[in-house]
Amino acid sequence: MLRRHKKRFCSISPTHRNPKHLKPMTEPTLPLTIRPLCASDLDRIFDYKSRPFGEKSLEQQASSEVYVAVAELDGVPVGRVGLDFTRNPGERTAYLWSAHVEPGFQSRGIGTALFLHLEQVALQRGFNVIQFDVDKENPRARRLYEQLGYAVCSEVVVHWSYRDGDRVVEVAEDCWSMRKNLAVPPRAD
């Protein structure tokens, strides 16, 4: 179960949409394939805590509520990230979640490739904003997201739980909520 508690909201200035001081990110030069999640991925890229989310995501993907992108390197799934189209459909905001790249494959452009892929998927589905939460204890991820043009828009406490044997473990994470406008309307001159 996932609950969000918003602490504060900050608006995003137009300069945060496409910051000029950040280097443009490009897709990696690895022989990387990005494809939709399939059942055989559940045991390969979801641990026991996140496996129930993976199973639910597979069902939701079948009904087009979500799209989970899997990065595959030499036939081995090495990362994943999901995009939820149902959380804020009226605002045309897709909610990104469960970004993960296996530790041995980090810092190789895989996370960047997954994000760029999902930005295209969101635009193709008619969504012009992506938003997500990132744990404040993960500054490395926040730096990557800022390089990709995402900006902090609020602080939230995200509550989630997982099963560990017979007990349910409740987790509360202090997070930054980040977002990016994917399509900036043309300026009228």
C-alpha positions in Angstrom: 0.0 0.0 0.0 1.3 3.5 -0.9 0.2 6.8 0.7 1.7 10.2 0.2 1.6 13.1 2.7 2.5 16.4 1.2 4.5 18.9 3.4 5.0 21.9 1.1 4.4 22.8 -2.5 6.8 24.9 -4.6 6.1 26.1 -8.1 8.4 25.3 -11.0 9.7 28.2 -12.8 10.2 28.0 -16.6 14.0 27.9 -16.1 13.5 24.6 -14.3 11.7 23.1 -17.3 14.8 23.1 -19.5 17.7 24.3 -17.3 20.5 25.7 -19.5 23.2 25.0 -16.9 22.7 21.2 -17.1 24.4 19.1 -19.7 22.0 17.4 -22.1 21.7 13.7 -21.4 21.9 11.2 -24.3 21.0 7.5 -24.4 23.9 5.1 -23.6 25.9 3.4 -26.2 25.4 0.0 -24.6 23.6 -2.8 -26.6 20.6 -2.0 -24.4 17.0 -3.1 -25.2 14.1 -1.4 -23.5 10.8 -3.4 -23.5 7.6 -3.8 -21.5 7.6 -5.9 -18.3 6.7 -9.6 -18.7 6.0 -12.3 -16.2 9.5 -13.8 -16.5 11.0 -10.6 -15.2 9.3 -10.9 -11.8 11.9 -13.2 -10.3 14.8 -11.4 -12.0 14.3 -7.7 -11.2 12.0 -7.6 -8.2 13.2 -8.6 -4.7 10.8 -10.1 -2.0 9.8 -6.6 -0.9 8.8 -5.3 -4.4 7.6 -8.6 -5.9 3.9 -7.9 -5.0 4.2 -4.5 -6.7 5.7 -6.2 -9.8 2.8 -8.7 -9.9 0.2 -5.9 -9.6 2.0 -3.8 -12.2 1.9 -6.7 -14.7 -1.9 -6.9 -14.3 -2.3 -3.1 -14.6 -0.1 -3.0 -17.6 -2.4 -5.5 -19.3 -5.2 -2.9 -18.9 -3.0 0.0 -20.0 -3.2 1.7 -16.6 0.6 1.6 -16.2 3.6 0.9 -18.4 6.7 -0.7 -16.8 9.9 -0.4 -18.9 12.5 -3.1 -18.5 16.1 -2.5 -19.5 17.8 -5.6 -20.9 21.5 -5.9 -21.5 22.7 -9.0 -23.4 19.3 -10.7 -22.7 19.4 -10.0 -18.9 17.0 -7.6 -17.3 19.1 -5.0 -15.4 16.6 -2.2 -14.6 13.0 -1.2 -14.5 10.8 1.8 -14.0 7.0 2.2 -14.1 4.7 5.0 -15.3 1.2 5.3 -13.9 -1.4 6.9 -16.2 -4.3 6.8 -13.7 -3.0 8.9 -10.7 -3.6 12.4 -12.2 -5.2 11.9 -15.6 -7.1 15.2 -15.6 -3.9 17.1 -15.2 -2.2 15.0 -18.0 0.5 14.1 -15.4 2.0 10.6 -15.5 3.4 9.4 -12.2 6.8 7.6 -12.4 7.6 5.0 -9.7 9.8 2.1 -8.8 13.0 3.2 -10.6 15.7 0.6 -10.1 18.9 -0.4 -11.8 20.8 -3.4 -10.5 23.9 -2.3 -8.5 26.4 -3.9 -10.8 25.0 -2.0 -13.8 24.6 1.5 -12.3 26.4 4.6 -13.7 26.3 3.1 -17.2 23.4 5.2 -18.7 20.7 2.6 -18.1 18.6 4.8 -15.7 18.9 7.7 -18.2 17.8 5.5 -21.1 14.8 4.2 -19.1 13.7 7.8 -18.2 14.1 9.0 -21.8 12.1 6.1 -23.0 9.3 6.7 -20.5 9.2 10.4 -21.4 8.5 9.4 -25.0 5.9 6.9 -23.9 4.2 9.6 -21.8 4.1 12.0 -24.7 2.7 9.3 -27.0 -0.1 8.7 -24.5 -0.9 12.4 -24.4 0.7 13.2 -21.0 2.9 16.3 -20.9 4.2 16.1 -17.3 6.0 13.4 -15.4 6.1 13.5 -11.6 7.7 11.2 -9.0 9.1 11.0 -5.5 12.7 10.3 -4.6 14.0 9.5 -1.1 15.9 12.4 0.4 18.6 9.8 1.4 19.4 9.2 -2.3 21.2 12.4 -3.4 22.8 10.5 -6.3 19.4 9.7 -7.8 18.3 13.3 -7.3 21.4 14.6 -9.2 20.6 12.3 -12.1 17.0 13.5 -12.2 18.1 17.1 -12.2 20.5 16.4 -15.0 17.5 15.1 -16.9 15.6 18.3 -16.3 13.4 17.4 -13.4 13.0 19.9 -10.5 11.9 19.6 -6.9 8.3 20.8 -6.5 7.5 19.7 -3.0 8.4 17.6 0.0 6.4 14.5 0.8 6.4 11.6 3.2 5.6 8.4 1.4 4.2 5.5 3.4 4.4 2.0 2.0 4.5 -1.5 3.3 5.7 -5.0 2.4 5.4 -8.5 3.7 8.3 -10.1 5.5 7.1 -13.6 6.2 4.0 -13.3 8.3 4.5 -9.7 9.3 3.8 -6.5 7.5 6.6 -3.9 7.6 5.5 -0.3 7.4 7.9 2.2 5.9 7.8 6.0 5.9 10.3 7.8 3.6 11.0 11.6 3.5 11.0 12.4 -0.2 11.4 15.1 -2.7 8.6 15.2 -5.2 10.1 16.0 -8.6 8.5 16.8 -11.9 9.2 17.8 -15.5 7.1 19.5 -18.1 7.8 17.4 -21.2 6.3 19.7 -23.8 6.8 23.4 -23.4 4.3 25.3 -25.5 5.9 27.4 -28.3 6.4 31.1 -27.3 4.3 33.6 -29.1 6.6 36.4 -30.5 
